[in-house]
Amino acid sequence: MGETRQRLGTARLEDGSRVAYALTGSGPPLLVAPGWLSHLELGWSIPAERMFHEALSSGRTLVRYDRPGCGLSDPYDGPRSMALELATIRAVTEGLGVERFDLLGWSLGAAVAAQWAADHPTTVDRLVLYGGWADGSAIGDADSRRHLLGLLASHWGLGSDLLTDLFAPETDAGTRRVLAWYQRAASSSESAVALLSLAYSLDVRPALERIQAPTLVLHRQGDRAAPLAQSRLLAQRIRGAELVELEGRSHLPAMGDSEAVVAQVRRFLRLPRLRRSVPTSLTPRQSEVAALVAEGLSNREIADRLTISERSAESHLERIRLRLGFRSRAQVAAWYVAQVR
């Protein structure tokens, strides 16, 4: 875990705004169209998410990005649309000089990936759709959608807690706390509402029959955030698509039995199976420092608490960052909280 690094970069949309992307691994490119919200740096600090992405990076150059208004990308307060989603993929791939790639889309990103594959068939070698849908209006009923959007708009904290319980019911309490905080750090309430509204409005059914790339459709049988029937519909409408229904209840692919998701993706991409990854551990002193960082203490305050010099506190924090491949205190704090059981 400590040996893998993500390389951050930026691409530009036509209006000049920056879209942040991250690269990990090496080999042919595998582009990930993200789900609802993302933050490249903070996501890398959540152990389960990091291990998931590292597993997909073995034998591939994994390309992830934060859509406009999320994570490390520039702020955005304009209208949300499929056109903007596709323009973002175009900006990232053109910025990297990538003409052909495997494409993995999950949740909202699955609809976007399906539309891209239909509109740009010569760019996609293989397509993977996880936890997606063909028609966003099939996600719940009108009353539940209206209620959830209203909750996110009026109480972002409570709304993110509710969605975390829905998205990752199989995770421990520490990871759920971090995931709820992560959503709030990744986006404003306004952007969260706009993106969820977009998810409900998308209908890619007319595009599905135009998809030419070999396609794998994955969906967990107990997923309450996206109807299993919608993935079955995707597989029915996409010529030659393979549907695999996985056990589990988590909507987020990196949560729950993520190894089953990784195994199916790697099989479909003709990559060898991997041994189980083991997270890097810290020394006892480094764990103490990480815990105090998670409490929000400064280096001076950490030094006072541990009766060490401020320079020693800084040195411990630097070694923690190097060992875990992190760049910021926020990543260290998120990583530590996610370890707490």
N, C-alpha and C positions, 0 to 999 in steps of 0.2 A: 504494500500500500504506500509506503514512504518513497518508493522509487518512481512512482508514476507522477508525472506533472501534467497539468493542462496548460496549453499555450494560448494565451488570450490575444485576440485581435479585433479589429472593427472593419465593417463594410459600411457603405453609404447608400441610402435610398436616393431617389432622384431629387428630392428636395434638400439633400445634403445632410440630413440627420443620420446619426451613427447607430448602427446595429452591432451589438457585441456578439462575438462568437468565441468558442473554445475548441481547441483541437487536442485530442489525446490518442496515443497509439500511433501505429504506422501501417501502411498498406492501402488498398483501394478505399475510397471514401464511403462512409456510412453516415448519411445526414439524418438527424433526428428533428422532426417537427414537434415542438413541445406541446404539452397539454395546456392547461388553463394559465397558470402563472409559473414563472421561473426566475432564478437568480443564479448565474453561472458560478459565482464565487461561493455563495452561502450553500448552494446545493452540493458543492464539492466537499463541504465540511460535515455533511450528514452521512455517517458511515454507510448506511444501507444504500443510499443513492450513489455514493462514490464507488462502492464495490460493484454495483450494477453497471455503471458506466465503464469502469475499468475492465469488467468482463467482456463488454461489447467492443472494447478497444484492442483486444488481443487479436491481431491479424487484420485489423481495419484501422483507418484513421477516422475516429469518431468525431463528427462535426455537430456541435450543439450551439444553439443561439438563443438569446433573449429577444423576444419580439419587441417592437417599439413600445415604450412606456413601461417596460418590465426590467427588473434586474439592473444590469450594467449598461443597457441601451439608453439612448436619449429619451427624455420625457416626451410624451405624446398625448394630446388631448383632442385629436380629431376623431372623425367617425371610424368605427371598426367595420371592416368588410373583408370578404374573401379576396378582393383585389389587393388589399394591403398585405394580407397573409402571403399571397403568391409573390408579390413584389419583394417581400422580405427574403423569401427563399432565393429569388433571382439575385438579389443584392449580395447575399452571402456566397452563393456558388460562383457568381461572376467575379466577386472580389478575390476568391481563392483560385480562380482559373480552372474550376472543376466543370467538366462538360457532361460526364456520366457518373452516376453514383447509385448505390443502394439507398433506399429511403424508408425510414421507420417513422410512422406517425402514431401518436397515442392520444386518446381522448379527443379534445378539440383538434389536435394535430393530425389525427387519423383522417378526419374529413378534409383537412387542408392537403394532406399528402395524396389522398385519392384524387382530388381535383387537379393537383399538379401532375400526377401521373397520366391523367386523361388528357390534359392540355399539352403536355410536353413528353410524349411517349419516347422520344429518342434519348432522353436524359436519364431514364430510370432503368437500371438493370433488374433489380428485384425490389418488391414492395412488401412491407410488413405493416399491418394495421392492428393496433392493440387497443382494446377497450373503447372502440369507436362507435360511430353511428352514421347512417345514411341520411336520416331526417331528424334534425334537432328537436322538432316539435314533439317527437315521441318520447322525450326525456321527461317523465312525470306528466302531471296534468297541468292545465293552465293556472289553477289556483296555487298549486305548490310552487310553480315557477315564479309566479308573481310574489308570493310570500317570501321566497328565498332572496329574490332580487331586492325586495324592500328591506329585509334584514341586513343584507350586505351594505346597502346605502345608508342605513340609519345607525348601525352598530357593527363596524368592521371587525372589532375584536370578537364579539359573540358569533358573528357570521363565519369567521375563519375557524373558530373552534368547532362549530357545527359541521362545516365541510370537512375538516380534518377527521372527525369521527366517521363521516360518511366515506371518505376517500381511503382511509387507512385503519379500519377497525381491528385488524390483526396485530397491530404494533403495540409496543409497550407504552406506558404513560410518558416516559421521558421523550421518546421519539415523537409522540403526538404533540407534546408541548412545543418541541422544536419545529415541527411541521406547521403548526398554527402561527408561530412567530415568523417563520420563513415566508409564509404567504403574505403577511402584513409588510415584511421587509421588501418583498419582491415587487409590490405594486400598491398604488393608492386604492382607496375604496372605489373611487370613480372608475378607474381602469378595470378593476375587478368586476364591477357591475357591467361595464360595457362589453367585456370579453365573454362573460357568462351569457349576456343577451345575444351576442353573436353566435355562441354555441347553440343556443335554442333556435336561432333563425336559419341556420345553414341547412340546405337540402342538396346533397350531391347525387341524388338518385339518377338524374339525367346523364351524369358523367360516367357512371360506373361501367356501362357497356363499352366505353371507348378505351378503357384501361387495357394495355397490351402486355405489361410486365407480369411475369410470374408473381403471384400474390399469396401471402400467408395472412390469415385473419386469426387473431388470438383474442380470447375473452375469458375472464374468470366467471364461473357459473354463478357465484354468489354476489357478484358486483351489483350494488344497489345504486350506483351513480349513473350507470349507463346500461340500458336494457340489453340483455343477451340476444334478444330477438333482432336487435339492430345489426349485430355482427353477423348473425345468420343471414340477414338480408344482404349485407355487403358481400358475403361469400356466394350467395345465390346469383347476384347481379353481375359480379366480376367473372368473366370467362376463365374457367380453369382454376379458380381460387381454392385454396386449401383452408378449411376451418378446423381449428383446434380449440376445444373448450377445456379450460384448465380448472382445477379445483381452487377454491379460495374465495375470499370476499373483498379483498383490497382492490380499489380502482387504480391506485398508483402502481406502475409496474415494478418499481424498485422495492416495494413493501410486500409483506407476506412472503409467499414462496417465490421469490424473485429468481431463484436458480432454475425453476421450471420454465420461466419466461426466457431467460438467457439461453437455456438448452434448446428451446424450440427455434429461437432466432438464429443461433449459431448453426443448427442443423440445416435450416432453410438456406442460409448463406454459404453452406458447404464449408464450414469452419469446424475444427476439431473441438471436442468437449474439453472443458477446463476443470482443473481441480478446484476445490473450494478455496476461496480467498480467505486469508486470516488478517484482520485489521492489525495495524502496527500498535504496539503498546508503548506507554511512556514509563519512565522511571518513577519511583514514588515521589521524588521531589518535583519532577515535571508535572505529575498529576496534581500535586498541591498547588502549583502555580496556575495550572489550567483551571482548577476549581475557583481560584480567586479572580482570575480573569473573567470567568463566567458570572461572578458576583458583581462585576463592574469596577473592580479596584484598579487604580493606576499602578504603575511600576513602583512608585514611591510608597504607596499604601501596601503593596504586596511585600516590599522589602521590610517595612515596619512590622507587618503581621508575622513574617517568618524569621525576623531578626537576622536579616542578611543585608548586604549592601544593595543599593539601587542598581548598580552595575551588574551584580549577580542576578538580580531579578530580570533585567533586560537580557542577559545571556541565556538564562533558562528559557525565556519566552522565544528567543531567536532559535534555540535548538528545537523547541516544540514545533515551531513553524516549518523548519527545515525537515524534521522527521515526518511530519504529516503532509508536507507539500502545500502549506497554507501561506497566504500573503497578509492576512489581517487579524486583528484581535477578535473581531466578530466571528470569523470562521473558527477560531480556537474555542470561543465561548459556545458556539452552536455544537461543535463536535463534543465538547465535554458534557453538555446538558443531555445530548442524545445517548451518552453512555450510561447515564444515571438510571438505575432500575428502581 
